[in-house]
Amino acid sequence: MSTYLQFAVIKFRNKMAYRFDYLLGILNTLLSFVVYWSIYKALYGGASEVDGVTFSMVTTNFIISLGLSSAFYKNEMFLQDKIKQGTIANELLKPVNFKLRMLFEDVGEGAFNVAFNFLPTVVIAAFFANLSAPSSVLNVLLCLVSVVLGYIVLWQISFIVQSWSFWLFNVWGLITIKNVFVNILAGAYIPMWFMPDWLRNVIRFTPFASIYFTPVQLYLGELQGWDILINFARQLLWIVILYVIGEFCWRRGIKKLVVQGG
């Protein structure tokens, strides 16, 4: 495992070489928050609560979602680039698990994004936004566990889409479609509190609710008792299902792989 941790550390250090990116990353994250905060501030029209959902809850939802978006980094063109360049053959010969190498490199860059892009934004946003405090220390710990599981769910979805690089010349379009579905149905842009009941019930049977909204609910203390166990079980179930699908696509793709040149 220490070998894979080194991949994460190296990726983190490489990102630190581009110091101007720090400021641009903070500015981008801060602008995203300000735009979202301004839109919902106007929609609430000065009201503190709409349909039982306070403006503070909405703001907190988006702050957490921004943080998770930063932490949940995925180099979604990694596999396609390796296949196009023909270097995938060399990668497969290395004495490391290719998927774990991908995962830990993404974790390293995600950690950099959180440390240098997201956390400074939270400090700035806290001065003019009324963020909800966590319901308890236990809920914060449960939220962190859910965050890890949510990231694995999202990463597995990304890997499945990337694995189509074995059959398609370019998967950029599929990745774009996937990101739209994730950002909307996972509640990153539109909190699931505002979605129709029928749509929320449908989303519960998909992996999307396990990515962003479950950690938010745990942070705010909206899940208690059996609901916590059910949501954790749902996240674990989707990890297993997506892993099996990803392995199937990966193995079929490797058998199909043909690399020319030298």
Backbone torsions as a table, in degrees:
resi	resn	phi	psi	omega
1	MET	NA	-31.6	-179.6
2	SER	-61.3	-31.4	178.0
3	THR	-62.0	-43.7	-178.3
4	TYR	-72.2	-33.2	175.2
5	LEU	-62.2	-32.9	177.7
6	GLN	-65.0	-34.8	175.9
7	PHE	-61.0	-41.6	179.3
8	ALA	-66.0	-42.8	-179.4
9	VAL	-64.3	-43.6	-179.7
10	ILE	-62.7	-42.1	179.2
11	LYS	-63.2	-41.8	178.1
12	PHE	-60.2	-46.1	-178.4
13	ARG	-67.4	-37.3	178.9
14	ASN	-61.8	-39.3	179.2
15	LYS	-66.1	-30.6	-179.0
16	MET	-70.0	-13.7	-179.6
17	ALA	-71.9	-21.8	-177.1
18	TYR	-105.9	85.1	-170.5
19	ARG	-71.3	-28.8	179.0
20	PHE	-65.1	-26.3	177.8
21	ASP	-63.6	-27.5	178.6
22	TYR	-56.6	-53.9	-175.9
23	LEU	-64.7	-41.5	179.4
24	LEU	-64.6	-39.2	178.8
25	GLY	-64.6	-43.6	178.0
26	ILE	-63.0	-44.2	-179.3
27	LEU	-62.7	-43.2	-180.0
28	ASN	-63.1	-45.1	-179.9
29	THR	-66.8	-40.7	-179.9
30	LEU	-65.5	-41.9	178.2
31	LEU	-63.7	-39.5	177.5
32	SER	-60.4	-43.1	179.6
33	PHE	-66.0	-45.6	-177.9
34	VAL	-61.6	-42.5	179.4
35	VAL	-62.7	-48.1	-179.5
36	TYR	-63.3	-46.1	-179.1
37	TRP	-60.8	-41.5	-179.5
38	SER	-66.5	-41.0	179.9
39	ILE	-62.3	-48.2	-177.8
40	TYR	-74.2	-27.0	174.5
41	LYS	-63.0	-41.8	178.1
42	ALA	-69.1	-39.5	-179.7
43	LEU	-65.9	-36.3	178.5
44	TYR	-73.5	-22.0	175.5
45	GLY	57.3	35.9	179.5
46	GLY	89.3	-11.0	178.0
47	ALA	-73.8	147.4	179.8
48	SER	-90.3	-14.4	-176.1
49	GLU	-151.2	139.7	175.8
50	VAL	-134.6	119.3	180.0
51	ASP	53.6	38.6	177.3
52	GLY	82.2	-0.4	-179.6
53	VAL	-107.4	114.5	-178.1
54	THR	-78.2	156.9	177.4
55	PHE	-63.4	-32.2	177.3
56	SER	-63.6	-39.0	178.0
57	MET	-64.3	-42.2	179.9
58	VAL	-63.5	-44.7	179.4
59	THR	-62.4	-43.1	179.7
60	THR	-64.5	-39.7	178.2
61	ASN	-57.6	-45.5	-177.1
62	PHE	-72.6	-36.2	177.0
63	ILE	-61.2	-46.6	178.9
64	ILE	-63.3	-42.6	179.4
65	SER	-62.3	-39.3	175.9
66	LEU	-61.8	-43.5	178.5
67	GLY	-62.5	-42.6	179.9
68	LEU	-68.4	-37.2	177.3
69	SER	-61.4	-36.7	177.6
70	SER	-70.4	-43.2	-178.0
71	ALA	-72.4	-33.3	-176.0
72	PHE	-84.8	49.8	-178.7
73	TYR	-71.0	143.4	177.0
74	LYS	-143.5	124.5	173.4
75	ASN	-82.6	88.9	-167.4
76	GLU	-79.4	-5.0	175.7
77	MET	-105.4	4.9	-174.4
78	PHE	-58.5	-54.1	-176.3
79	LEU	-66.7	-42.3	179.7
80	GLN	-61.2	-42.3	179.9
81	ASP	-64.0	-40.6	179.4
82	LYS	-63.6	-39.1	-179.8
83	ILE	-69.9	-44.3	-179.4
84	LYS	-63.4	-39.9	-177.9
85	GLN	-79.2	-14.0	-179.0
86	GLY	81.8	1.9	-178.5
87	THR	-79.7	-5.3	179.1
88	ILE	-60.2	-32.0	179.8
89	ALA	-63.4	-43.5	178.2
90	ASN	-66.0	-37.8	179.9
91	GLU	-62.2	-39.3	-177.7
92	LEU	-71.4	-20.0	179.3
93	LEU	-83.0	-15.4	-178.8
94	LYS	-71.2	147.7	-177.3
95	PRO	-80.1	43.2	176.9
96	VAL	-135.4	155.8	176.8
97	ASN	-74.5	121.3	-174.1
98	PHE	-61.1	-43.3	-178.5
99	LYS	-66.5	-41.4	178.5
100	LEU	-66.2	-35.4	177.0
101	ARG	-62.5	-45.4	176.7
102	MET	-58.7	-47.2	-177.0
103	LEU	-59.9	-48.2	-174.9
104	PHE	-72.6	-30.6	173.8
105	GLU	-64.7	-40.5	177.3
106	ASP	-65.0	-39.3	178.0
107	VAL	-62.0	-40.7	179.3
108	GLY	-61.9	-44.4	179.1
109	GLU	-70.8	-34.6	176.7
110	GLY	-63.3	-40.1	178.0
111	ALA	-63.0	-39.2	177.0
112	PHE	-62.7	-44.8	-179.1
113	ASN	-60.6	-40.1	179.6
114	VAL	-67.1	-45.8	-175.3
115	ALA	-68.1	-39.7	-170.7
116	PHE	-110.8	-11.6	178.1
117	ASN	-112.1	-49.9	-172.0
118	PHE	-79.9	-50.0	-175.3
119	LEU	-59.8	-43.1	175.6
120	PRO	-61.4	-34.1	178.3
121	THR	-65.3	-40.8	179.4
122	VAL	-61.8	-42.7	179.6
123	VAL	-60.9	-43.4	-179.9
124	ILE	-68.6	-45.0	-176.4
125	ALA	-66.1	-29.5	-176.8
126	ALA	-64.7	-20.1	-178.4
127	PHE	-74.7	-28.3	-177.7
128	PHE	-125.6	2.4	178.5
129	ALA	-118.2	136.1	-179.8
130	ASN	-86.8	89.7	-178.2
131	LEU	-84.4	143.6	178.4
132	SER	-76.9	135.7	176.4
133	ALA	-76.3	153.8	177.7
134	PRO	-63.2	147.9	-176.4
135	SER	-67.3	-32.0	178.1
136	SER	-167.4	166.2	177.4
137	VAL	-64.4	-39.1	179.0
138	LEU	-60.4	-41.8	-179.6
139	ASN	-66.6	-31.8	175.8
140	VAL	-64.7	-43.9	179.0
141	LEU	-63.9	-43.0	177.3
142	LEU	-63.2	-37.6	177.9
143	CYS	-61.5	-42.8	-179.2
144	LEU	-64.7	-39.6	176.2
145	VAL	-62.2	-44.2	179.1
146	SER	-63.7	-35.3	177.9
147	VAL	-60.5	-45.1	178.9
148	VAL	-61.1	-46.6	179.8
149	LEU	-64.9	-40.1	178.7
150	GLY	-62.8	-38.3	178.5
151	TYR	-65.3	-41.1	179.3
152	ILE	-63.4	-39.5	176.6
153	VAL	-59.3	-50.6	-178.1
154	LEU	-64.2	-40.5	-178.7
155	TRP	-65.1	-38.2	178.5
156	GLN	-65.3	-39.5	176.1
157	ILE	-60.8	-45.4	179.4
158	SER	-60.7	-42.5	-178.8
159	PHE	-64.3	-39.9	178.5
160	ILE	-60.3	-44.8	178.9
161	VAL	-64.7	-42.8	178.9
162	GLN	-61.1	-35.3	-176.4
163	SER	-64.2	-16.7	176.1
164	TRP	-69.9	-6.7	175.9
165	SER	-62.5	-22.7	178.0
166	PHE	-68.3	-24.2	-176.8
167	TRP	-112.2	-26.1	-177.2
168	LEU	-110.4	147.9	179.4
169	PHE	-69.2	-35.1	-177.7
170	ASN	-145.4	127.5	-178.9
171	VAL	-105.1	10.8	-178.0
172	TRP	-58.0	-41.1	179.7
173	GLY	-62.7	-43.9	178.2
174	LEU	-63.0	-40.3	179.7
175	ILE	-63.6	-41.6	179.1
176	THR	-62.1	-45.6	178.4
177	ILE	-62.1	-43.1	179.0
178	LYS	-60.6	-43.0	-179.4
179	ASN	-64.5	-37.3	177.3
180	VAL	-62.1	-47.6	179.6
181	PHE	-61.0	-43.7	-178.3
182	VAL	-64.2	-49.4	-175.2
183	ASN	-64.5	-33.8	-179.2
184	ILE	-85.1	-53.2	-173.8
185	LEU	-74.7	-21.9	178.9
186	ALA	-84.0	-6.4	177.4
187	GLY	85.9	15.8	-179.8
188	ALA	-72.1	-40.8	-179.1
189	TYR	-96.2	-43.0	178.9
190	ILE	-116.6	110.6	-179.5
191	PRO	-55.4	140.2	-175.8
192	MET	-66.0	-14.8	176.2
193	TRP	-61.3	-29.9	-175.6
194	PHE	-92.5	-2.1	-179.5
195	MET	-82.9	151.3	177.2
196	PRO	-59.6	151.8	-178.3
197	ASP	-57.5	-41.1	-176.9
198	TRP	-64.2	-36.3	179.9
199	LEU	-71.7	-40.0	177.1
200	ARG	-61.5	-39.9	179.0
201	ASN	-65.1	-35.9	177.4
202	VAL	-68.5	-44.4	-177.5
203	ILE	-62.5	-31.8	179.5
204	ARG	-60.5	-24.0	179.4
205	PHE	-94.2	11.3	176.8
206	THR	-118.0	166.7	178.6
207	PRO	-75.4	-9.4	-171.7
208	PHE	-65.3	-39.9	-178.5
209	ALA	-64.3	-22.9	-178.0
210	SER	-78.4	-9.0	-171.9
211	ILE	-86.5	-59.2	-175.6
212	TYR	-109.5	-45.3	-167.3
213	PHE	-72.6	-34.1	178.1
214	THR	-61.3	-47.0	175.1
215	PRO	-59.6	-38.1	178.8
216	VAL	-63.1	-45.5	-179.9
217	GLN	-62.2	-39.5	179.1
218	LEU	-67.5	-40.5	178.8
219	TYR	-60.8	-42.6	-177.6
220	LEU	-82.9	-5.6	179.3
221	GLY	77.2	23.5	-179.4
222	GLU	-79.9	-16.5	178.5
223	LEU	-107.9	132.5	-179.4
224	GLN	-136.9	151.7	172.6
225	GLY	54.6	-124.1	-176.0
226	TRP	-63.0	-30.4	180.0
227	ASP	-60.6	-35.6	177.9
228	ILE	-64.9	-47.4	179.9
229	LEU	-63.1	-40.0	-179.7
230	ILE	-63.2	-42.9	-179.0
231	ASN	-69.5	-37.6	174.9
232	PHE	-64.7	-41.8	178.9
233	ALA	-62.6	-38.6	178.6
234	ARG	-64.4	-41.5	178.3
235	GLN	-63.9	-44.5	179.8
236	LEU	-64.1	-39.5	179.3
237	LEU	-62.2	-43.0	-179.8
238	TRP	-69.2	-32.0	175.7
239	ILE	-61.6	-44.5	180.0
240	VAL	-65.1	-47.4	-178.6
241	ILE	-60.5	-47.8	-177.9
242	LEU	-68.4	-34.0	176.8
243	TYR	-62.8	-44.2	179.6
244	VAL	-62.0	-44.8	178.7
245	ILE	-63.2	-43.7	179.9
246	GLY	-62.8	-41.7	178.6
247	GLU	-64.5	-39.9	178.4
248	PHE	-61.5	-47.6	179.7
249	CYS	-63.9	-40.8	-178.9
250	TRP	-64.0	-47.8	-177.8
251	ARG	-66.5	-40.3	177.2
252	ARG	-66.1	-38.0	179.7
253	GLY	-66.7	-41.1	179.5
254	ILE	-62.5	-38.7	178.6
255	LYS	-66.2	-30.0	-178.3
256	LYS	-84.4	-19.6	-171.7
257	LEU	-59.9	130.9	172.9
258	VAL	-130.7	122.1	179.8
259	VAL	-113.1	126.3	179.1
260	GLN	-110.3	154.1	178.3
261	GLY	103.5	-177.1	-178.8
262	GLY	-168.0	NA	NA
